[in-house]
Amino acid sequence: MATTDSMPLADFIKLPDTVAFVVRYNGATEEYISRRQDVYLGKQLSGNYAVVYTSSERLGAVLYDIGAVSVNVIPSILAPLASGDIDSAGITAVRRQPYLSLRGQGALLGFVDSGIDYTNGAFKYEDNTTRIRYIWDQTESGASPEGYGFGSEYSSAAINAALSSDAPYTVVPHRDTVGHGTFLASVAGSREQGEYMGAAPDAEFIIVKLKSASPYYRRLYLIPEDSEPAYESGDLMQGIEYIVQKAGELERPVAICVSLGSNMGGHDGFGVLEEYLARISFMPGVAVCAAAGNESTARHHAQGRVAQTNDSVDIQVRTAETSRSFAIEIWNNSSDRLAVSVQSPAGEILGRVPARSGTSYSAKLILEPSSIVVEYYFPIEGSGSQLSVVSIIDPSPGIWTISVYGEIILDGTFHAWLPITGLVSPDVEFLTPSPYYTMASLATATGVITCGAYASINNSLYSLSSWGHTRLPMMAPDLTAPGVDVGGIFPSGYGKMSGTSVAAAITTGACALMLEWGVADKNDTTLNTYLVRANLIRGCDRDNDTEYPNVQWGYGRLNLYNSFYLLRNI
């Protein structure tokens, strides 16, 4: 292996130009890595995937050598999905039912997010000891978890030593500087804080704090420097693997909350991250919840249909004086081949660029400060789809027109996505957007429990909650949970948050209670994400005048108590 012939993996990861990607791991990949000095094998993940490291300069050549299309393996960039509620989700009733009396005892809650305020009473027992079994802080340099090569790992013993110290952060320097992870963890499992309590107050935690996306990938994907926190999907996969691994060592069931999302990818479940999540979902004692996204009104999705070969359909994008560089992904089915042309606000035209897989064509405009890059990738592994990427660098303000031409047409349907909210300038939008197919890419993974959001005060859908379907096609979301003005704990104290992140956290707490009943209490030790999902779907509240499932509500509103009530009749 390369790590034994050159510098150690942990040292290579720290080099400023090191980048990671995720491959489907097989004998050929292993043999290639073993004879290279510039390629390092990182963590091997469940389902025959592996994280691999190389330099940004060598990345293209390495991907070519191993026969991987870059769009399949380089990380997508993820952002947080957030912009009296457990009563309406049927969770309080489950805690109070004397023959259930479920509070999460024996179950674990896993969060891969911005970290946690471990000093907060929400995450401590009454004797001031921690409810957190492990923290893996990917941002720190220290004693990393075995096999991962970066970050610092803190056990409950280390955290308890910090809590008993007058200066806890000198013992365990981990902090949540964003607050997103702390809040969601409190919603899922806060201990009593005055009148506030989370869904599973007796559950314990495994926490992963994600490191920021590398400067190389931020530049590659044109992510504005002052954008929301941005993370790499490969680091998320390693965080989930760590949680599952630790839960196995502790012999405990675990409910994992994934409240990050991206508009990158085919939204059809065939990306490496989505496939990985689907495989994790089969594991007994594991329940994975994903936030649907807050994109229904963001004007970041458009769709159309080219009727026949040589016909064209226009996609128009509005930009402003303050707009930064951005990229548009256009996806179509394997039966078709599409090509694009681009017209600037001032009328300069980049003529139709023939679709040739793996090609990249760039042009600098003459009368405007902008540049245009067009790239094609097909067939994409798994789905066989075509991806066309149009990048507009330093866009001039006005209306940009992308014409989509049919070179081969059997179906003709295409979808276009701008980056997810927080990773693109807020004044960049499609002129004729569609709220359909706005599910975040993680939420399109097969098997995960996908959560939309609603306001429990009047049972109305949260206005930003993303709509289905997926491109598979598959019904999404699975269900909705409270996600508007939900109370929780920030590092600075009590506050409120809205978004499908919050709905996913509440659902994760509900999953922990079901895993307590099924796995910890041995009523059904086979429970996994698929089975928990089915139980939650059956128990949802549904309105008589609404047809279910539908692309806004899924199968209805989460009602955990009703899920248990229906189990009694099986």
Salt bridges, closest charged atoms under 4 A:
GLU31 OE2 - ARG35 NE 3.04
ASP38 OD2 - ARG36 NH2 3.04
ASP38 OD2 - ARG58 NE 2.78
ASP65 OD2 - ARG36 NH1 3.19
ASP113 OD1 - HIS180 ND1 2.77
GLU126 OE1 - ARG191 NH2 3.09
ASP137 OD2 - HIS174 ND1 2.76
GLU153 OE2 - LYS246 NZ 3.18
ASP202 OD2 - ARG103 NE 3.01
ASP202 OD1 - ARG191 NH1 2.47
GLU204 OE1 - ARG133 NH1 3.32
GLU204 OE1 - ARG252 NH2 3.10
ASP226 OD2 - ARG324 NH2 3.08
ASP235 OD2 - LYS211 NZ 3.09
GLU249 OE1 - LYS246 NZ 3.41
ASP268 OD2 - ARG471 NH1 3.29
GLU275 OE1 - ARG24 NH2 2.78
GLU295 OE1 - HIS300 ND1 2.87
GLU381 OE1 - ARG24 NH1 2.86
GLU407 OE1 - ARG337 NE 2.77
GLU429 OE2 - ARG299 NE 3.55
GLU429 OE2 - ARG318 NH1 2.46
ASP478 OD1 - ARG533 NH2 2.98
ASP543 OD2 - ARG557 NH1 3.25
